[in-house]
Amino acid sequence: MKNLFSITARVFLFLMFSLGPAPGASYVESISGDLSSLAETPTFIPFALGSNTVSGTVQASLDVRDYFAFTIQPGHSLTGIFLLNYIEGNSGAPGNQGFIHIDEGLTSILPVSGTALLGGHHLDREIFPSAATNVLTILSKAPLTGSGFKVPLGPGSYTINVQQTGPQLTAYALALEVVPEPGSAFLLSIGAGAALAARRRNRG
């Protein structure tokens, strides 16, 4: 039985973490509607396990801020935020510097200096040069503003703001990775092993 549990656990963890992230939720402004520009009423996106993508545009005077909120369920954690795309929306040139911050809860505050935010920083391709750069890790250090936090982020509700105060139309796309917490994955593998063992006993 012990060997069966061990083999099942290894197979489960391999499938969960070695084969790449499963597709999660997807929110595209041009399809799903404009993301909220109000800190008190962010657009809620029901995240799933895997890579959850959010894409939109921001521009001063027209649509300065995009706020979206999500919940990390018990047994899950947010391990990363990755900037998939960041361009000037009309020309396709690299996007002008913007700003991103993350808060706790299903509402946010205006991006002001201080420790009310978990973490905030400028946003552009110089700071996050590739889609492999983990934005969440950098935000956790609160380099520009915020109280800082530990990565991964555990269960709870969070709000993200992407903003552009310049006149350029800035198009962005983010991927937010949600995975099972290590303890939860192991318990699931043990449960799968026990179920398999029970089926074998019944057949015998």
Backbone as JSON, one array per atom type, in Angstrom:
{
  "sequence": "MKNLFSITARVFLFLMFSLGPAPGASYVESISGDLSSLAETPTFIPFALGSNTVSGTVQASLDVRDYFAFTIQPGHSLTGIFLLNYIEGNSGAPGNQGFIHIDEGLTSILPVSGTALLGGHHLDREIFPSAATNVLTILSKAPLTGSGFKVPLGPGSYTINVQQTGPQLTAYALALEVVPEPGSAFLLSIGAGAALAARRRNRG",
  "N": [[0.84, -1.21, 0.0], [1.93, 1.23, 0.82], [3.89, 1.61, -1.15], [2.25, 1.85, -3.37], [0.86, 4.25, -2.81], [3.06, 5.98, -2.89], [3.93, 5.77, -5.56], [1.64, 6.68, -6.91], [1.46, 9.3, -5.94], [3.8, 10.43, -7.0], [3.27, 10.25, -9.76], [0.97, 11.86, -9.95], [1.93, 14.4, -9.11], [3.83, 14.81, -11.08], [2.2, 15.05, -13.37], [0.75, 17.35, -12.66], [2.66, 19.39, -12.38], [4.73, 19.18, -14.27], [3.88, 19.1, -16.88], [3.15, 21.55, -17.76], [1.16, 24.6, -17.45], [-2.39, 24.36, -17.13], [-5.08, 25.58, -19.23], [-6.68, 28.43, -17.93], [-9.06, 30.83, -16.84], [-10.18, 33.33, -19.21], [-10.1, 36.7, -20.14], [-10.93, 39.07, -22.37], [-10.92, 42.32, -23.32], [-12.02, 43.37, -25.72], [-13.84, 41.46, -26.39], [-15.2, 40.58, -24.07], [-16.04, 42.9, -22.86], [-15.52, 46.25, -21.54], [-13.07, 46.61, -19.02], [-13.54, 47.52, -15.58], [-13.21, 50.94, -14.6], [-13.28, 51.88, -12.1], [-12.21, 52.04, -8.79], [-13.65, 51.13, -6.6], [-15.41, 49.28, -7.61], [-14.28, 46.88, -9.07], [-13.95, 44.84, -12.05], [-15.04, 41.58, -11.71], [-13.38, 38.54, -12.16], [-13.78, 35.16, -12.59], [-11.39, 33.14, -11.63], [-9.59, 30.16, -12.6], [-7.86, 27.01, -12.01], [-4.62, 27.01, -13.41], [-3.41, 28.89, -16.23], [-4.51, 32.04, -16.22], [-5.72, 34.5, -18.3], [-5.68, 37.98, -18.94], [-6.57, 40.7, -20.87], [-6.33, 44.02, -22.16], [-6.87, 47.57, -22.78], [-5.45, 50.76, -21.97], [-5.56, 54.31, -21.44], [-4.79, 57.72, -21.07], [-7.22, 60.1, -19.97], [-9.27, 58.89, -21.47], [-9.54, 56.16, -20.71], [-8.18, 55.55, -18.15], [-7.56, 53.7, -16.11], [-7.65, 50.18, -15.52], [-9.4, 48.01, -13.58], [-9.44, 44.85, -12.11], [-10.75, 42.07, -10.32], [-10.25, 39.05, -8.41], [-10.57, 35.73, -7.02], [-8.63, 33.55, -5.09], [-8.98, 30.25, -4.5], [-9.49, 28.12, -1.55], [-6.79, 25.93, -0.86], [-5.44, 26.54, -3.17], [-2.99, 28.62, -4.89], [-1.52, 31.74, -5.95], [1.04, 31.93, -8.09], [2.43, 33.43, -9.94], [2.61, 36.38, -12.07], [2.59, 37.3, -15.38], [3.8, 39.32, -17.98], [2.5, 39.2, -20.93], [2.09, 40.72, -23.23], [2.78, 44.04, -24.26], [2.23, 46.88, -25.67], [2.21, 49.83, -27.8], [-0.92, 50.76, -28.71], [-1.77, 51.59, -31.28], [0.39, 51.77, -33.1], [1.92, 49.51, -32.6], [4.39, 49.67, -31.52], [6.79, 49.46, -28.76], [5.12, 49.71, -25.61], [4.27, 52.75, -23.85], [5.55, 53.76, -20.65], [3.69, 52.56, -17.92], [1.68, 51.71, -15.09], [1.29, 49.33, -12.44], [-0.57, 47.76, -9.87], [-1.25, 45.71, -6.96], [-3.81, 44.78, -4.73], [-5.21, 43.63, -1.58], [-8.43, 42.09, -1.27], [-11.75, 42.72, -2.68], [-12.08, 45.24, -3.61], [-10.39, 48.31, -4.47], [-7.86, 50.88, -4.14], [-7.07, 54.24, -5.12], [-4.0, 54.6, -6.91], [-1.79, 55.57, -4.82], [1.05, 56.85, -3.01], [2.45, 55.0, -0.28], [1.61, 52.51, 2.24], [-0.74, 51.21, 1.85], [-1.3, 49.6, -0.32], [-0.57, 46.25, -1.48], [1.56, 45.94, -3.25], [3.19, 47.94, -5.72], [4.29, 49.07, -8.97], [6.13, 50.63, -11.7], [5.28, 49.95, -15.12], [6.49, 48.45, -17.89], [8.36, 47.34, -20.82], [11.05, 47.56, -20.3], [11.36, 47.21, -17.57], [10.09, 44.77, -17.18], [11.3, 42.63, -19.07], [10.62, 40.35, -20.61], [8.16, 37.77, -21.34], [8.7, 35.86, -19.52], [9.45, 37.0, -17.17], [8.69, 37.3, -13.8], [6.19, 39.19, -12.72], [4.78, 39.28, -10.34], [6.63, 38.53, -8.37], [8.38, 40.71, -8.37], [6.6, 42.79, -7.68], [6.04, 41.94, -5.1], [8.12, 42.84, -3.57], [7.55, 45.46, -3.27], [8.63, 47.77, -4.8], [8.08, 50.4, -5.59], [5.8, 51.32, -4.25], [3.75, 50.29, -1.45], [3.15, 47.59, 0.95], [4.47, 45.21, 0.7], [4.8, 41.61, 0.27], [4.56, 38.01, 0.58], [5.52, 35.54, -1.8], [4.34, 32.41, -2.95], [1.04, 33.93, -3.35], [-1.51, 33.22, -1.12], [-4.78, 31.64, -0.53], [-7.62, 33.81, -0.97], [-9.04, 37.08, -1.72], [-8.25, 39.37, -4.33], [-7.26, 42.46, -5.94], [-6.31, 43.93, -8.98], [-4.77, 46.69, -10.58], [-4.23, 48.2, -13.66], [-2.68, 50.88, -15.27], [-2.54, 53.85, -17.33], [-1.29, 56.96, -17.6], [-0.43, 58.57, -19.56], [-0.85, 59.96, -22.94], [-0.78, 57.93, -24.8], [-2.24, 55.08, -26.38], [-2.31, 52.16, -24.75], [-1.81, 48.77, -25.0], [-2.2, 45.75, -23.29], [-1.4, 42.47, -22.0], [-1.89, 40.05, -19.58], [-0.81, 37.14, -17.82], [-1.92, 35.09, -15.27], [-0.9, 32.85, -12.94], [-2.36, 30.13, -11.43], [-2.09, 27.61, -9.07], [-2.33, 24.33, -7.46], [-1.81, 24.34, -3.94], [1.18, 22.96, -2.5], [0.71, 21.04, -0.38], [-1.99, 20.44, -0.76], [-1.98, 19.27, -3.29], [-0.55, 16.95, -2.73], [-2.23, 15.66, -0.92], [-4.4, 15.16, -2.6], [-3.21, 13.34, -4.32], [-2.75, 11.22, -2.59], [-5.38, 10.56, -1.96], [-6.22, 9.7, -4.5], [-4.62, 7.47, -4.76], [-5.59, 5.86, -2.67], [-8.19, 5.38, -3.54], [-7.69, 3.93, -5.87], [-6.47, 1.67, -4.77], [-8.62, 0.64, -3.3], [-10.39, -0.07, -5.35], [-8.94, -2.12, -6.55], [-8.94, -4.0, -4.49], [-11.63, -4.6, -4.35], [-12.01, -5.82, -6.82], [-10.54, -8.06, -6.43]],
  "CA": [[0.0, 0.0, 0.0], [2.81, 2.4, 0.9], [4.51, 1.8, -2.46], [1.21, 2.32, -4.27], [0.67, 5.68, -2.52], [4.24, 6.71, -3.33], [3.92, 5.84, -7.03], [0.53, 7.54, -7.32], [1.83, 10.68, -5.61], [4.79, 10.91, -7.97], [2.6, 10.42, -11.05], [0.08, 13.01, -9.86], [2.72, 15.63, -9.07], [4.43, 14.98, -12.4], [1.17, 15.55, -14.27], [0.33, 18.69, -12.28], [3.69, 20.44, -12.41], [5.73, 18.99, -15.3], [3.31, 19.16, -18.21], [2.81, 22.93, -18.08], [-0.11, 25.05, -16.88], [-3.63, 24.14, -17.87], [-5.74, 26.86, -19.53], [-7.62, 28.89, -16.92], [-10.04, 31.78, -17.36], [-9.68, 34.3, -20.18], [-10.91, 37.91, -20.25], [-10.43, 39.95, -23.43], [-11.83, 43.48, -23.31], [-12.72, 43.55, -26.99], [-14.88, 40.44, -26.48], [-15.96, 40.46, -22.82], [-16.47, 44.21, -22.38], [-14.5, 47.1, -20.92], [-12.8, 46.41, -17.6], [-13.96, 48.65, -14.77], [-12.26, 52.01, -14.32], [-13.6, 52.34, -10.75], [-11.51, 51.28, -7.76], [-14.6, 50.53, -5.66], [-16.17, 48.2, -8.27], [-13.49, 46.21, -10.12], [-14.55, 43.73, -12.77], [-14.66, 40.31, -11.1], [-13.1, 37.47, -13.11], [-13.68, 33.9, -11.86], [-10.18, 32.43, -12.02], [-9.54, 28.71, -12.49], [-6.5, 26.49, -11.99], [-3.92, 27.15, -14.67], [-2.98, 30.21, -16.67], [-5.66, 32.93, -16.44], [-5.23, 35.63, -19.08], [-6.48, 39.21, -18.95], [-5.99, 41.67, -21.8], [-7.13, 45.23, -22.31], [-6.16, 48.79, -23.17], [-5.59, 51.91, -21.08], [-5.13, 55.55, -22.08], [-5.16, 58.9, -20.28], [-8.43, 60.87, -20.25], [-10.33, 58.05, -22.02], [-9.67, 54.92, -19.95], [-6.88, 55.61, -17.47], [-7.29, 52.54, -15.26], [-8.42, 48.94, -15.59], [-9.4, 47.27, -12.32], [-10.11, 43.55, -12.09], [-10.62, 41.34, -9.05], [-10.35, 37.6, -8.53], [-10.45, 35.0, -5.76], [-7.85, 32.32, -5.05], [-9.76, 29.35, -3.67], [-8.74, 27.33, -0.57], [-6.0, 24.88, -1.46], [-4.75, 27.04, -4.35], [-2.15, 29.8, -4.67], [-1.1, 32.51, -7.11], [2.51, 31.83, -8.1], [3.08, 34.36, -10.84], [1.94, 37.23, -13.04], [3.54, 37.45, -16.48], [3.39, 40.32, -18.96], [2.58, 38.56, -22.24], [2.1, 41.7, -24.3], [2.73, 45.43, -23.78], [2.57, 47.64, -26.87], [1.42, 51.01, -28.15], [-2.03, 50.09, -29.37], [-1.99, 51.98, -32.67], [1.56, 51.52, -33.95], [2.57, 48.24, -32.3], [5.69, 49.93, -30.9], [6.77, 49.19, -27.32], [4.2, 50.57, -24.88], [4.78, 53.77, -22.94], [5.55, 53.31, -19.26], [2.46, 52.67, -17.16], [1.76, 51.38, -13.67], [0.48, 48.19, -12.01], [-0.51, 47.46, -8.44], [-2.13, 44.66, -6.46], [-4.39, 44.99, -3.4], [-6.05, 42.59, -1.01], [-9.84, 42.38, -1.25], [-12.48, 42.86, -3.93], [-12.07, 46.64, -3.99], [-9.03, 48.82, -4.53], [-7.72, 52.31, -3.85], [-6.29, 54.92, -6.15], [-2.57, 54.3, -6.7], [-1.05, 56.64, -4.14], [2.18, 56.36, -2.24], [2.13, 54.54, 1.06], [1.62, 51.06, 2.46], [-2.1, 50.66, 1.74], [-1.25, 48.58, -1.35], [0.4, 45.17, -1.27], [2.76, 46.28, -4.02], [2.97, 48.64, -6.98], [5.51, 49.4, -9.69], [5.98, 51.02, -13.09], [5.03, 48.83, -16.01], [6.92, 48.54, -19.29], [9.22, 46.23, -21.21], [12.38, 47.7, -19.71], [11.3, 46.64, -16.22], [9.71, 43.36, -17.36], [11.76, 42.5, -20.46], [10.07, 39.23, -21.36], [7.0, 37.11, -20.74], [9.17, 34.94, -18.48], [9.73, 37.76, -15.95], [7.55, 37.19, -12.88], [5.78, 40.5, -12.21], [4.35, 39.12, -8.95], [7.82, 38.52, -7.51], [8.87, 42.09, -8.25], [5.62, 43.53, -6.89], [6.11, 41.5, -3.7], [9.15, 43.65, -2.91], [7.01, 46.83, -3.19], [9.73, 48.66, -5.17], [7.65, 51.79, -5.74], [4.85, 51.6, -3.17], [3.1, 49.11, -0.9], [3.66, 46.98, 2.18], [5.19, 44.0, 0.38], [4.12, 40.36, 0.6], [5.29, 36.79, 0.23], [5.09, 34.77, -2.96], [3.08, 32.68, -3.64], [-0.09, 34.48, -2.6], [-2.43, 32.15, -0.77], [-6.21, 31.85, -0.74], [-8.15, 35.12, -0.63], [-9.47, 37.89, -2.85], [-7.26, 40.38, -4.68], [-7.6, 43.36, -7.03], [-5.17, 44.47, -9.74], [-4.99, 47.89, -11.38], [-3.26, 48.57, -14.71], [-3.04, 52.25, -15.64], [-1.71, 54.64, -18.24], [-1.63, 58.37, -17.46], [0.02, 59.28, -20.75], [-1.85, 59.99, -24.02], [-0.65, 56.78, -25.68], [-3.1, 53.93, -26.2], [-1.43, 51.06, -24.35], [-2.45, 47.45, -24.97], [-1.45, 44.84, -22.43], [-1.96, 41.14, -21.73], [-1.28, 39.43, -18.4], [-1.14, 35.75, -17.47], [-1.84, 34.9, -13.82], [-0.8, 31.4, -12.78], [-2.96, 29.58, -10.21], [-1.73, 26.2, -8.94], [-2.64, 23.77, -6.14], [-0.76, 24.43, -2.94], [1.86, 21.66, -2.45], [0.04, 20.11, 0.53], [-3.25, 20.02, -1.36], [-1.67, 18.35, -4.38], [-0.14, 15.68, -2.16], [-3.42, 15.0, -0.37], [-5.16, 14.65, -3.72], [-2.55, 12.16, -4.83], [-3.0, 10.15, -1.63], [-6.76, 10.15, -2.17], [-6.29, 8.93, -5.73], [-4.0, 6.17, -4.48], [-6.49, 5.07, -1.83], [-9.31, 4.95, -4.38], [-7.19, 2.88, -6.75], [-6.27, 0.47, -3.96], [-9.93, 0.1, -2.96], [-10.93, -0.71, -6.54], [-8.22, -3.37, -6.73], [-9.4, -4.96, -3.47], [-12.98, -5.04, -4.74], [-11.89, -6.76, -7.94], [-9.98, -9.32, -5.94]],
  "C": [[0.87, 1.25, 0.0], [3.44, 2.67, -0.45], [3.5, 2.33, -3.47], [0.96, 3.81, -4.08], [1.83, 6.49, -3.08], [4.25, 6.87, -4.85], [2.83, 6.78, -7.51], [0.86, 9.01, -7.07], [2.81, 11.23, -6.64], [4.17, 11.16, -9.34], [1.73, 11.66, -11.04], [0.88, 14.32, -9.9], [3.4, 15.89, -10.41], [3.42, 15.59, -13.37], [0.81, 16.99, -13.96], [1.38, 19.74, -12.59], [4.69, 20.31, -13.56], [5.18, 19.15, -16.71], [2.85, 20.55, -18.59], [1.43, 23.29, -17.56], [-1.3, 24.74, -17.77], [-4.25, 25.5, -18.18], [-6.74, 27.21, -18.44], [-8.65, 29.79, -17.57], [-9.37, 32.72, -18.37], [-10.64, 35.48, -20.25], [-10.24, 38.83, -21.27], [-11.41, 41.11, -23.55], [-12.65, 43.61, -24.59], [-13.86, 42.55, -27.18], [-15.81, 40.48, -25.26], [-16.48, 41.78, -22.28], [-15.37, 44.94, -21.64], [-14.33, 46.76, -19.44], [-13.13, 47.68, -16.83], [-12.84, 49.67, -14.58], [-12.44, 52.55, -12.91], [-12.96, 51.43, -9.7], [-12.48, 50.54, -6.84], [-15.41, 49.39, -6.28], [-15.35, 47.58, -9.4], [-14.33, 45.15, -10.84], [-14.09, 42.42, -12.14], [-14.51, 39.25, -12.19], [-12.94, 36.17, -12.34], [-12.49, 33.07, -12.36], [-10.35, 30.92, -11.81], [-8.08, 28.29, -12.32], [-5.89, 26.63, -13.37], [-3.55, 28.59, -14.96], [-4.21, 31.04, -17.05], [-5.17, 34.19, -17.14], [-6.23, 36.79, -19.06], [-5.81, 40.18, -19.9], [-6.94, 42.85, -21.99], [-6.29, 46.38, -22.8], [-6.44, 49.88, -22.15], [-5.0, 53.14, -21.78], [-5.64, 56.73, -21.27], [-6.38, 59.59, -20.87], [-9.57, 60.02, -20.8], [-10.6, 56.83, -21.13], [-8.38, 54.72, -19.17], [-6.55, 54.31, -16.76], [-8.2, 51.38, -15.59], [-8.27, 48.23, -14.26], [-10.09, 45.92, -12.52], [-9.78, 42.82, -10.8], [-10.81, 39.85, -9.3], [-10.18, 36.98, -7.15], [-9.6, 33.75, -5.96], [-8.53, 31.4, -4.04], [-8.88, 28.62, -2.65], [-8.02, 26.16, -1.25], [-5.25, 25.28, -2.71], [-3.85, 28.22, -3.97], [-1.81, 30.45, -6.0], [0.42, 32.56, -7.1], [3.18, 32.86, -8.99], [2.12, 35.2, -11.66], [2.97, 37.51, -14.13], [2.97, 38.39, -17.53], [3.58, 39.74, -20.36], [2.74, 39.57, -23.36], [2.03, 43.1, -23.69], [3.19, 46.32, -24.92], [1.74, 48.92, -26.95], [0.33, 50.52, -29.1], [-2.24, 50.44, -30.82], [-0.83, 51.58, -33.58], [2.18, 50.14, -33.76], [3.96, 48.41, -31.72], [5.64, 49.56, -29.42], [5.91, 50.2, -26.56], [4.89, 51.58, -23.99], [4.66, 53.29, -21.49], [4.21, 53.58, -18.57], [2.7, 52.32, -15.71], [0.88, 50.17, -13.41], [0.56, 48.08, -10.5], [-1.5, 46.35, -8.1], [-2.52, 44.98, -5.02], [-4.98, 43.69, -2.89], [-7.51, 43.04, -1.09], [-10.43, 42.58, -2.63], [-12.73, 44.31, -4.31], [-10.63, 47.12, -3.94], [-9.01, 50.26, -4.04], [-6.99, 52.94, -5.02], [-4.81, 54.71, -5.87], [-1.82, 55.49, -6.13], [0.08, 56.04, -3.35], [1.73, 55.94, -0.85], [2.08, 53.03, 1.12], [0.23, 50.44, 2.35], [-2.17, 49.56, 0.68], [-0.36, 47.43, -0.9], [1.69, 45.49, -2.02], [2.41, 46.96, -5.32], [4.28, 49.01, -7.63], [5.16, 49.93, -11.07], [5.87, 49.77, -13.96], [5.49, 49.18, -17.42], [7.89, 47.4, -19.57], [10.65, 46.38, -20.71], [12.42, 47.05, -18.33], [11.0, 45.15, -16.28], [10.03, 42.98, -18.81], [11.18, 41.35, -21.26], [8.88, 38.64, -20.64], [7.41, 36.11, -19.66], [9.48, 35.65, -17.16], [8.5, 37.74, -15.04], [7.25, 38.55, -12.25], [5.41, 40.4, -10.73], [5.53, 39.16, -7.99], [8.35, 39.93, -7.31], [7.9, 42.94, -7.45], [5.7, 43.18, -5.41], [7.13, 42.29, -2.9], [8.73, 45.1, -2.74], [8.06, 47.86, -3.57], [9.35, 50.13, -5.29], [6.71, 52.21, -4.62], [4.27, 50.29, -2.67], [3.78, 48.58, 0.34], [4.55, 45.79, 1.92], [4.42, 42.76, 0.82], [4.99, 39.2, 0.18], [4.66, 36.12, -0.98], [5.31, 33.28, -2.67], [2.06, 33.34, -2.72], [-1.11, 33.37, -2.37], [-3.89, 32.5, -1.01], [-6.68, 33.21, -0.24], [-8.56, 35.85, -1.89], [-8.47, 39.03, -3.06], [-7.78, 41.23, -5.84], [-6.32, 43.88, -7.67], [-5.63, 45.68, -10.53], [-3.86, 48.02, -12.39], [-3.65, 49.95, -15.18], [-2.03, 52.88, -16.58], [-2.16, 56.1, -18.14], [-1.11, 59.22, -18.61], [-1.01, 59.18, -21.86], [-1.82, 58.77, -24.93], [-1.69, 55.7, -25.35], [-2.21, 52.72, -25.93], [-2.22, 49.77, -24.24], [-1.57, 46.5, -24.17], [-2.15, 43.49, -22.36], [-1.17, 40.53, -20.58], [-1.71, 37.97, -18.29], [-0.91, 35.58, -15.98], [-1.95, 33.4, -13.54], [-1.33, 30.97, -11.41], [-2.68, 28.08, -10.17], [-2.22, 25.66, -7.6], [-1.49, 24.03, -5.18], [-0.14, 23.05, -2.77], [1.17, 20.64, -1.55], [-1.25, 19.58, -0.05], [-3.01, 19.03, -2.48], [-1.3, 16.98, -3.83], [-1.34, 14.93, -1.59], [-4.29, 14.44, -1.48], [-4.55, 13.38, -4.27], [-2.75, 10.97, -3.9], [-4.43, 9.63, -1.78], [-6.92, 9.31, -3.42], [-5.7, 7.53, -5.52], [-4.91, 5.27, -3.67], [-7.66, 4.54, -2.65], [-8.89, 3.82, -5.3], [-7.01, 1.57, -5.99], [-7.59, -0.19, -3.61], [-10.55, -0.63, -4.15], [-10.25, -2.06, -6.77], [-8.68, -4.43, -5.73], [-10.77, -5.49, -3.84], [-12.95, -6.03, -5.89], [-11.38, -8.13, -7.48], [-11.02, -10.11, -5.18]]
}
